[in-house]
Amino acid sequence: MHDEERRAGTVKHEWRCTCGKLLGVVEKGRLQIRFARGHQYLVGFPASTVCRGCGSLNELGEGEKPKTTQA
Ligand SMILES: [Zn+2]
């Protein structure tokens, strides 16, 4: 089932606010946003969101790679 994904490698980029809060995950050209209780959205670009932590407006355009803070 997941052979294609494995071949392409796991192309996931975390989209984080400058304050470090996770805003979403970019996977295969879609932005994946998860909420509590398993609610989930897949949206296209450009996307913008207001951070629930610090209130900053974050925008992510098409083809833009979010800064990943993952080590
Ligand atoms: Zn923030």
PDB file of the backbone (N, CA, C, O) and the ligand in Angstrom, with CONECT records:
HET     ZN  A 101       1
ATOM      1  N   MET A   1       0.820  -1.216   0.000  1.00  0.00           N
ATOM      2  CA  MET A   1       0.000   0.000   0.000  1.00  0.00           C
ATOM      3  C   MET A   1       0.855   1.267   0.000  1.00  0.00           C
ATOM      4  O   MET A   1       0.545   2.236  -0.692  1.00  0.00           O
ATOM      5  N   HIS A   2       1.934   1.246   0.786  1.00  0.00           N
ATOM      6  CA  HIS A   2       2.736   2.453   0.917  1.00  0.00           C
ATOM      7  C   HIS A   2       4.049   2.387   0.150  1.00  0.00           C
ATOM      8  O   HIS A   2       4.994   3.119   0.443  1.00  0.00           O
ATOM      9  N   ASP A   3       4.091   1.496  -0.841  1.00  0.00           N
ATOM     10  CA  ASP A   3       5.323   1.343  -1.618  1.00  0.00           C
ATOM     11  C   ASP A   3       5.742   2.642  -2.297  1.00  0.00           C
ATOM     12  O   ASP A   3       6.919   3.003  -2.289  1.00  0.00           O
ATOM     13  N   GLU A   4       4.791   3.329  -2.873  1.00  0.00           N
ATOM     14  CA  GLU A   4       5.097   4.573  -3.572  1.00  0.00           C
ATOM     15  C   GLU A   4       5.694   5.612  -2.642  1.00  0.00           C
ATOM     16  O   GLU A   4       6.650   6.309  -2.983  1.00  0.00           O
ATOM     17  N   GLU A   5       5.114   5.695  -1.474  1.00  0.00           N
ATOM     18  CA  GLU A   5       5.610   6.656  -0.491  1.00  0.00           C
ATOM     19  C   GLU A   5       7.041   6.333  -0.109  1.00  0.00           C
ATOM     20  O   GLU A   5       7.884   7.218   0.038  1.00  0.00           O
ATOM     21  N   ARG A   6       7.292   5.041   0.048  1.00  0.00           N
ATOM     22  CA  ARG A   6       8.623   4.632   0.470  1.00  0.00           C
ATOM     23  C   ARG A   6       9.645   4.954  -0.625  1.00  0.00           C
ATOM     24  O   ARG A   6      10.755   5.402  -0.337  1.00  0.00           O
ATOM     25  N   ARG A   7       9.268   4.725  -1.853  1.00  0.00           N
ATOM     26  CA  ARG A   7      10.179   4.981  -2.960  1.00  0.00           C
ATOM     27  C   ARG A   7      10.514   6.473  -3.066  1.00  0.00           C
ATOM     28  O   ARG A   7      11.659   6.859  -3.297  1.00  0.00           O
ATOM     29  N   ALA A   8       9.504   7.272  -2.893  1.00  0.00           N
ATOM     30  CA  ALA A   8       9.698   8.727  -3.011  1.00  0.00           C
ATOM     31  C   ALA A   8      10.375   9.304  -1.774  1.00  0.00           C
ATOM     32  O   ALA A   8      10.790  10.463  -1.762  1.00  0.00           O
ATOM     33  N   GLY A   9      10.480   8.490  -0.744  1.00  0.00           N
ATOM     34  CA  GLY A   9      11.026   9.004   0.509  1.00  0.00           C
ATOM     35  C   GLY A   9       9.947   9.757   1.252  1.00  0.00           C
ATOM     36  O   GLY A   9       8.948  10.167   0.662  1.00  0.00           O
ATOM     37  N   THR A  10      10.138   9.934   2.499  1.00  0.00           N
ATOM     38  CA  THR A  10       9.130  10.650   3.259  1.00  0.00           C
ATOM     39  C   THR A  10       9.377  12.134   3.127  1.00  0.00           C
ATOM     40  O   THR A  10      10.224  12.708   3.812  1.00  0.00           O
ATOM     41  N   VAL A  11       8.618  12.747   2.229  1.00  0.00           N
ATOM     42  CA  VAL A  11       8.815  14.171   1.990  1.00  0.00           C
ATOM     43  C   VAL A  11       7.840  14.953   2.844  1.00  0.00           C
ATOM     44  O   VAL A  11       6.741  15.309   2.419  1.00  0.00           O
ATOM     45  N   LYS A  12       8.272  15.200   4.036  1.00  0.00           N
ATOM     46  CA  LYS A  12       7.436  15.951   4.964  1.00  0.00           C
ATOM     47  C   LYS A  12       8.237  17.099   5.530  1.00  0.00           C
ATOM     48  O   LYS A  12       9.385  16.946   5.947  1.00  0.00           O
ATOM     49  N   HIS A  13       7.606  18.239   5.531  1.00  0.00           N
ATOM     50  CA  HIS A  13       8.267  19.402   6.115  1.00  0.00           C
ATOM     51  C   HIS A  13       7.339  19.985   7.160  1.00  0.00           C
ATOM     52  O   HIS A  13       6.163  20.245   6.907  1.00  0.00           O
ATOM     53  N   GLU A  14       7.887  20.179   8.316  1.00  0.00           N
ATOM     54  CA  GLU A  14       7.080  20.787   9.361  1.00  0.00           C
ATOM     55  C   GLU A  14       7.025  22.282   9.135  1.00  0.00           C
ATOM     56  O   GLU A  14       8.038  22.926   8.860  1.00  0.00           O
ATOM     57  N   TRP A  15       5.848  22.812   9.253  1.00  0.00           N
ATOM     58  CA  TRP A  15       5.678  24.253   9.145  1.00  0.00           C
ATOM     59  C   TRP A  15       5.481  24.782  10.556  1.00  0.00           C
ATOM     60  O   TRP A  15       4.468  24.523  11.206  1.00  0.00           O
ATOM     61  N   ARG A  16       6.463  25.519  11.002  1.00  0.00           N
ATOM     62  CA  ARG A  16       6.406  26.029  12.359  1.00  0.00           C
ATOM     63  C   ARG A  16       6.422  27.544  12.393  1.00  0.00           C
ATOM     64  O   ARG A  16       7.008  28.202  11.533  1.00  0.00           O
ATOM     65  N   CYS A  17       5.776  28.069  13.386  1.00  0.00           N
ATOM     66  CA  CYS A  17       5.798  29.504  13.639  1.00  0.00           C
ATOM     67  C   CYS A  17       7.188  29.858  14.167  1.00  0.00           C
ATOM     68  O   CYS A  17       7.938  28.989  14.613  1.00  0.00           O
ATOM     69  N   THR A  18       7.512  31.126  14.110  1.00  0.00           N
ATOM     70  CA  THR A  18       8.807  31.554  14.640  1.00  0.00           C
ATOM     71  C   THR A  18       8.898  31.281  16.143  1.00  0.00           C
ATOM     72  O   THR A  18       9.994  31.201  16.699  1.00  0.00           O
ATOM     73  N   CYS A  19       7.765  31.143  16.784  1.00  0.00           N
ATOM     74  CA  CYS A  19       7.773  30.868  18.223  1.00  0.00           C
ATOM     75  C   CYS A  19       7.940  29.375  18.497  1.00  0.00           C
ATOM     76  O   CYS A  19       8.089  28.959  19.646  1.00  0.00           O
ATOM     77  N   GLY A  20       7.913  28.574  17.434  1.00  0.00           N
ATOM     78  CA  GLY A  20       8.164  27.148  17.600  1.00  0.00           C
ATOM     79  C   GLY A  20       6.925  26.263  17.582  1.00  0.00           C
ATOM     80  O   GLY A  20       7.043  25.038  17.555  1.00  0.00           O
ATOM     81  N   LYS A  21       5.751  26.859  17.596  1.00  0.00           N
ATOM     82  CA  LYS A  21       4.518  26.058  17.553  1.00  0.00           C
ATOM     83  C   LYS A  21       4.344  25.437  16.173  1.00  0.00           C
ATOM     84  O   LYS A  21       4.577  26.084  15.152  1.00  0.00           O
ATOM     85  N   LEU A  22       3.936  24.189  16.161  1.00  0.00           N
ATOM     86  CA  LEU A  22       3.712  23.498  14.897  1.00  0.00           C
ATOM     87  C   LEU A  22       2.390  23.965  14.295  1.00  0.00           C
ATOM     88  O   LEU A  22       1.338  23.883  14.928  1.00  0.00           O
ATOM     89  N   LEU A  23       2.468  24.460  13.050  1.00  0.00           N
ATOM     90  CA  LEU A  23       1.266  24.976  12.395  1.00  0.00           C
ATOM     91  C   LEU A  23       0.653  23.937  11.483  1.00  0.00           C
ATOM     92  O   LEU A  23      -0.566  23.874  11.320  1.00  0.00           O
ATOM     93  N   GLY A  24       1.521  23.111  10.880  1.00  0.00           N
ATOM     94  CA  GLY A  24       1.033  22.087   9.964  1.00  0.00           C
ATOM     95  C   GLY A  24       2.202  21.317   9.404  1.00  0.00           C
ATOM     96  O   GLY A  24       3.361  21.590   9.717  1.00  0.00           O
ATOM     97  N   VAL A  25       1.877  20.341   8.565  1.00  0.00           N
ATOM     98  CA  VAL A  25       2.920  19.555   7.932  1.00  0.00           C
ATOM     99  C   VAL A  25       2.683  19.586   6.425  1.00  0.00           C
ATOM    100  O   VAL A  25       1.573  19.321   5.963  1.00  0.00           O
ATOM    101  N   VAL A  26       3.721  19.908   5.661  1.00  0.00           N
ATOM    102  CA  VAL A  26       3.604  19.923   4.217  1.00  0.00           C
ATOM    103  C   VAL A  26       4.026  18.574   3.679  1.00  0.00           C
ATOM    104  O   VAL A  26       5.144  18.115   3.911  1.00  0.00           O
ATOM    105  N   GLU A  27       3.113  17.946   2.956  1.00  0.00           N
ATOM    106  CA  GLU A  27       3.377  16.631   2.415  1.00  0.00           C
ATOM    107  C   GLU A  27       2.801  16.541   1.016  1.00  0.00           C
ATOM    108  O   GLU A  27       1.610  16.776   0.812  1.00  0.00           O
ATOM    109  N   LYS A  28       3.643  16.202   0.053  1.00  0.00           N
ATOM    110  CA  LYS A  28       3.215  16.047  -1.337  1.00  0.00           C
ATOM    111  C   LYS A  28       2.461  17.257  -1.854  1.00  0.00           C
ATOM    112  O   LYS A  28       1.420  17.121  -2.497  1.00  0.00           O
ATOM    113  N   GLY A  29       2.979  18.420  -1.577  1.00  0.00           N
ATOM    114  CA  GLY A  29       2.382  19.628  -2.121  1.00  0.00           C
ATOM    115  C   GLY A  29       1.077  20.055  -1.484  1.00  0.00           C
ATOM    116  O   GLY A  29       0.379  20.936  -1.986  1.00  0.00           O
ATOM    117  N   ARG A  30       0.760  19.420  -0.374  1.00  0.00           N
ATOM    118  CA  ARG A  30      -0.451  19.809   0.345  1.00  0.00           C
ATOM    119  C   ARG A  30      -0.082  20.127   1.779  1.00  0.00           C
ATOM    120  O   ARG A  30       0.854  19.563   2.345  1.00  0.00           O
ATOM    121  N   LEU A  31      -0.829  21.028   2.340  1.00  0.00           N
ATOM    122  CA  LEU A  31      -0.608  21.336   3.740  1.00  0.00           C
ATOM    123  C   LEU A  31      -1.611  20.557   4.588  1.00  0.00           C
ATOM    124  O   LEU A  31      -2.824  20.622   4.390  1.00  0.00           O
ATOM    125  N   GLN A  32      -1.056  19.835   5.519  1.00  0.00           N
ATOM    126  CA  GLN A  32      -1.871  18.998   6.387  1.00  0.00           C
ATOM    127  C   GLN A  32      -1.970  19.680   7.746  1.00  0.00           C
ATOM    128  O   GLN A  32      -0.965  19.972   8.394  1.00  0.00           O
ATOM    129  N   ILE A  33      -3.191  19.922   8.148  1.00  0.00           N
ATOM    130  CA  ILE A  33      -3.404  20.594   9.430  1.00  0.00           C
ATOM    131  C   ILE A  33      -4.230  19.684  10.327  1.00  0.00           C
ATOM    132  O   ILE A  33      -5.312  19.234   9.951  1.00  0.00           O
ATOM    133  N   ARG A  34      -3.721  19.428  11.476  1.00  0.00           N
ATOM    134  CA  ARG A  34      -4.412  18.554  12.417  1.00  0.00           C
ATOM    135  C   ARG A  34      -4.914  19.332  13.616  1.00  0.00           C
ATOM    136  O   ARG A  34      -4.266  20.252  14.113  1.00  0.00           O
ATOM    137  N   PHE A  35      -6.072  18.934  14.054  1.00  0.00           N
ATOM    138  CA  PHE A  35      -6.633  19.531  15.249  1.00  0.00           C
ATOM    139  C   PHE A  35      -6.862  18.440  16.276  1.00  0.00           C
ATOM    140  O   PHE A  35      -6.659  17.259  15.998  1.00  0.00           O
ATOM    141  N   ALA A  36      -7.269  18.824  17.416  1.00  0.00           N
ATOM    142  CA  ALA A  36      -7.580  17.859  18.460  1.00  0.00           C
ATOM    143  C   ALA A  36      -8.722  16.953  17.985  1.00  0.00           C
ATOM    144  O   ALA A  36      -9.492  17.321  17.098  1.00  0.00           O
ATOM    145  N   ARG A  37      -8.815  15.800  18.572  1.00  0.00           N
ATOM    146  CA  ARG A  37      -9.866  14.815  18.276  1.00  0.00           C
ATOM    147  C   ARG A  37      -9.818  14.282  16.847  1.00  0.00           C
ATOM    148  O   ARG A  37     -10.835  13.864  16.293  1.00  0.00           O
ATOM    149  N   GLY A  38      -8.620  14.303  16.257  1.00  0.00           N
ATOM    150  CA  GLY A  38      -8.469  13.664  14.954  1.00  0.00           C
ATOM    151  C   GLY A  38      -9.002  14.427  13.765  1.00  0.00           C
ATOM    152  O   GLY A  38      -9.001  13.916  12.644  1.00  0.00           O
ATOM    153  N   HIS A  39      -9.452  15.632  13.993  1.00  0.00           N
ATOM    154  CA  HIS A  39      -9.935  16.461  12.894  1.00  0.00           C
ATOM    155  C   HIS A  39      -8.741  16.892  12.050  1.00  0.00           C
ATOM    156  O   HIS A  39      -7.720  17.319  12.588  1.00  0.00           O
ATOM    157  N   GLN A  40      -8.864  16.782  10.752  1.00  0.00           N
ATOM    158  CA  GLN A  40      -7.713  17.026   9.898  1.00  0.00           C
ATOM    159  C   GLN A  40      -8.120  17.678   8.588  1.00  0.00           C
ATOM    160  O   GLN A  40      -9.153  17.349   8.006  1.00  0.00           O
ATOM    161  N   TYR A  41      -7.294  18.604   8.137  1.00  0.00           N
ATOM    162  CA  TYR A  41      -7.549  19.262   6.864  1.00  0.00           C
ATOM    163  C   TYR A  41      -6.351  19.101   5.942  1.00  0.00           C
ATOM    164  O   TYR A  41      -5.206  19.109   6.393  1.00  0.00           O
ATOM    165  N   LEU A  42      -6.618  18.955   4.661  1.00  0.00           N
ATOM    166  CA  LEU A  42      -5.569  19.012   3.656  1.00  0.00           C
ATOM    167  C   LEU A  42      -5.915  20.192   2.762  1.00  0.00           C
ATOM    168  O   LEU A  42      -6.972  20.219   2.132  1.00  0.00           O
ATOM    169  N   VAL A  43      -5.020  21.160   2.714  1.00  0.00           N
ATOM    170  CA  VAL A  43      -5.323  22.360   1.942  1.00  0.00           C
ATOM    171  C   VAL A  43      -4.212  22.662   0.946  1.00  0.00           C
ATOM    172  O   VAL A  43      -3.083  22.193   1.091  1.00  0.00           O
ATOM    173  N   GLY A  44      -4.548  23.447  -0.061  1.00  0.00           N
ATOM    174  CA  GLY A  44      -3.573  23.868  -1.055  1.00  0.00           C
ATOM    175  C   GLY A  44      -2.932  25.185  -0.653  1.00  0.00           C
ATOM    176  O   GLY A  44      -3.170  25.709   0.435  1.00  0.00           O
ATOM    177  N   PHE A  45      -2.107  25.712  -1.564  1.00  0.00           N
ATOM    178  CA  PHE A  45      -1.398  26.956  -1.284  1.00  0.00           C
ATOM    179  C   PHE A  45      -1.941  28.087  -2.161  1.00  0.00           C
ATOM    180  O   PHE A  45      -2.556  27.810  -3.191  1.00  0.00           O
ATOM    181  N   PRO A  46      -1.738  29.310  -1.798  1.00  0.00           N
ATOM    182  CA  PRO A  46      -1.084  29.739  -0.563  1.00  0.00           C
ATOM    183  C   PRO A  46      -1.975  29.536   0.665  1.00  0.00           C
ATOM    184  O   PRO A  46      -3.202  29.537   0.574  1.00  0.00           O
ATOM    185  N   ALA A  47      -1.329  29.365   1.792  1.00  0.00           N
ATOM    186  CA  ALA A  47      -2.060  29.166   3.026  1.00  0.00           C
ATOM    187  C   ALA A  47      -1.594  30.202   4.040  1.00  0.00           C
ATOM    188  O   ALA A  47      -0.429  30.600   4.053  1.00  0.00           O
ATOM    189  N   SER A  48      -2.502  30.620   4.868  1.00  0.00           N
ATOM    190  CA  SER A  48      -2.089  31.523   5.939  1.00  0.00           C
ATOM    191  C   SER A  48      -2.827  31.138   7.205  1.00  0.00           C
ATOM    192  O   SER A  48      -3.974  30.692   7.165  1.00  0.00           O
ATOM    193  N   THR A  49      -2.167  31.312   8.304  1.00  0.00           N
ATOM    194  CA  THR A  49      -2.768  30.954   9.575  1.00  0.00           C
ATOM    195  C   THR A  49      -2.260  31.871  10.676  1.00  0.00           C
ATOM    196  O   THR A  49      -1.157  32.413  10.611  1.00  0.00           O
ATOM    197  N   VAL A  50      -3.080  32.020  11.658  1.00  0.00           N
ATOM    198  CA  VAL A  50      -2.656  32.800  12.815  1.00  0.00           C
ATOM    199  C   VAL A  50      -2.255  31.801  13.890  1.00  0.00           C
ATOM    200  O   VAL A  50      -3.029  30.916  14.257  1.00  0.00           O
ATOM    201  N   CYS A  51      -1.050  31.954  14.380  1.00  0.00           N
ATOM    202  CA  CYS A  51      -0.521  31.043  15.381  1.00  0.00           C
ATOM    203  C   CYS A  51      -1.382  31.082  16.643  1.00  0.00           C
ATOM    204  O   CYS A  51      -1.771  32.149  17.118  1.00  0.00           O
ATOM    205  N   ARG A  52      -1.668  29.894  17.170  1.00  0.00           N
ATOM    206  CA  ARG A  52      -2.488  29.859  18.375  1.00  0.00           C
ATOM    207  C   ARG A  52      -1.659  30.189  19.607  1.00  0.00           C
ATOM    208  O   ARG A  52      -2.196  30.434  20.687  1.00  0.00           O
ATOM    209  N   GLY A  53      -0.330  30.192  19.427  1.00  0.00           N
ATOM    210  CA  GLY A  53       0.539  30.469  20.562  1.00  0.00           C
ATOM    211  C   GLY A  53       0.803  31.955  20.740  1.00  0.00           C
ATOM    212  O   GLY A  53       0.528  32.523  21.797  1.00  0.00           O
ATOM    213  N   CYS A  54       1.347  32.587  19.683  1.00  0.00           N
ATOM    214  CA  CYS A  54       1.782  33.977  19.816  1.00  0.00           C
ATOM    215  C   CYS A  54       0.926  34.947  19.015  1.00  0.00           C
ATOM    216  O   CYS A  54       1.069  36.161  19.159  1.00  0.00           O
ATOM    217  N   GLY A  55       0.033  34.426  18.169  1.00  0.00           N
ATOM    218  CA  GLY A  55      -0.865  35.304  17.432  1.00  0.00           C
ATOM    219  C   GLY A  55      -0.286  35.881  16.158  1.00  0.00           C
ATOM    220  O   GLY A  55      -0.914  36.736  15.533  1.00  0.00           O
ATOM    221  N   SER A  56       0.914  35.430  15.747  1.00  0.00           N
ATOM    222  CA  SER A  56       1.521  35.941  14.514  1.00  0.00           C
ATOM    223  C   SER A  56       0.818  35.364  13.298  1.00  0.00           C
ATOM    224  O   SER A  56       0.330  34.234  13.306  1.00  0.00           O
ATOM    225  N   LEU A  57       0.782  36.190  12.238  1.00  0.00           N
ATOM    226  CA  LEU A  57       0.232  35.695  10.988  1.00  0.00           C
ATOM    227  C   LEU A  57       1.363  35.021  10.201  1.00  0.00           C
ATOM    228  O   LEU A  57       2.396  35.636   9.935  1.00  0.00           O
ATOM    229  N   ASN A  58       1.160  33.781   9.842  1.00  0.00           N
ATOM    230  CA  ASN A  58       2.151  33.034   9.075  1.00  0.00           C
ATOM    231  C   ASN A  58       1.580  32.722   7.709  1.00  0.00           C
ATOM    232  O   ASN A  58       0.432  32.292   7.593  1.00  0.00           O
ATOM    233  N   GLU A  59       2.380  32.936   6.671  1.00  0.00           N
ATOM    234  CA  GLU A  59       1.920  32.656   5.325  1.00  0.00           C
ATOM    235  C   GLU A  59       2.891  31.731   4.614  1.00  0.00           C
ATOM    236  O   GLU A  59       4.107  31.825   4.780  1.00  0.00           O
ATOM    237  N   LEU A  60       2.330  30.849   3.830  1.00  0.00           N
ATOM    238  CA  LEU A  60       3.152  29.898   3.090  1.00  0.00           C
ATOM    239  C   LEU A  60       2.625  29.831   1.659  1.00  0.00           C
ATOM    240  O   LEU A  60       1.496  29.411   1.408  1.00  0.00           O
ATOM    241  N   GLY A  61       3.477  30.257   0.732  1.00  0.00           N
ATOM    242  CA  GLY A  61       3.064  30.278  -0.666  1.00  0.00           C
ATOM    243  C   GLY A  61       3.361  28.969  -1.372  1.00  0.00           C
ATOM    244  O   GLY A  61       4.052  28.104  -0.834  1.00  0.00           O
ATOM    245  N   GLU A  62       2.841  28.830  -2.569  1.00  0.00           N
ATOM    246  CA  GLU A  62       3.052  27.612  -3.339  1.00  0.00           C
ATOM    247  C   GLU A  62       4.541  27.442  -3.661  1.00  0.00           C
ATOM    248  O   GLU A  62       5.205  28.395  -4.069  1.00  0.00           O
ATOM    249  N   GLY A  63       5.054  26.233  -3.477  1.00  0.00           N
ATOM    250  CA  GLY A  63       6.435  25.952  -3.789  1.00  0.00           C
ATOM    251  C   GLY A  63       7.423  26.408  -2.729  1.00  0.00           C
ATOM    252  O   GLY A  63       8.623  26.148  -2.819  1.00  0.00           O
ATOM    253  N   GLU A  64       6.901  27.085  -1.735  1.00  0.00           N
ATOM    254  CA  GLU A  64       7.759  27.553  -0.646  1.00  0.00           C
ATOM    255  C   GLU A  64       7.987  26.410   0.327  1.00  0.00           C
ATOM    256  O   GLU A  64       7.067  25.658   0.650  1.00  0.00           O
ATOM    257  N   LYS A  65       9.200  26.290   0.779  1.00  0.00           N
ATOM    258  CA  LYS A  65       9.481  25.251   1.766  1.00  0.00           C
ATOM    259  C   LYS A  65       9.499  25.896   3.147  1.00  0.00           C
ATOM    260  O   LYS A  65      10.201  26.878   3.388  1.00  0.00           O
ATOM    261  N   PRO A  66       8.722  25.328   4.030  1.00  0.00           N
ATOM    262  CA  PRO A  66       8.745  25.890   5.372  1.00  0.00           C
ATOM    263  C   PRO A  66      10.086  25.635   6.035  1.00  0.00           C
ATOM    264  O   PRO A  66      10.774  24.661   5.729  1.00  0.00           O
ATOM    265  N   LYS A  67      10.440  26.514   6.934  1.00  0.00           N
ATOM    266  CA  LYS A  67      11.680  26.315   7.679  1.00  0.00           C
ATOM    267  C   LYS A  67      11.464  25.171   8.655  1.00  0.00           C
ATOM    268  O   LYS A  67      10.516  25.166   9.441  1.00  0.00           O
ATOM    269  N   THR A  68      12.335  24.237   8.587  1.00  0.00           N
ATOM    270  CA  THR A  68      12.217  23.094   9.483  1.00  0.00           C
ATOM    271  C   THR A  68      13.178  23.249  10.637  1.00  0.00           C
ATOM    272  O   THR A  68      14.374  23.477  10.455  1.00  0.00           O
ATOM    273  N   THR A  69      12.637  23.123  11.803  1.00  0.00           N
ATOM    274  CA  THR A  69      13.474  23.280  12.980  1.00  0.00           C
ATOM    275  C   THR A  69      13.926  21.932  13.523  1.00  0.00           C
ATOM    276  O   THR A  69      14.615  21.850  14.540  1.00  0.00           O
ATOM    277  N   GLN A  70      13.524  20.887  12.827  1.00  0.00           N
ATOM    278  CA  GLN A  70      13.877  19.528  13.246  1.00  0.00           C
ATOM    279  C   GLN A  70      15.373  19.299  13.129  1.00  0.00           C
ATOM    280  O   GLN A  70      15.991  19.693  12.140  1.00  0.00           O
ATOM    281  N   ALA A  71      15.946  18.675  14.119  1.00  0.00           N
ATOM    282  CA  ALA A  71      17.384  18.392  14.087  1.00  0.00           C
ATOM    283  C   ALA A  71      17.661  17.181  13.202  1.00  0.00           C
ATOM    284  O   ALA A  71      18.815  16.782  13.046  1.00  0.00           O
TER     285      ALA A  71
HETATM  286 ZN    ZN A 101       3.689  31.538  17.170  1.00  0.00          ZN2+
END
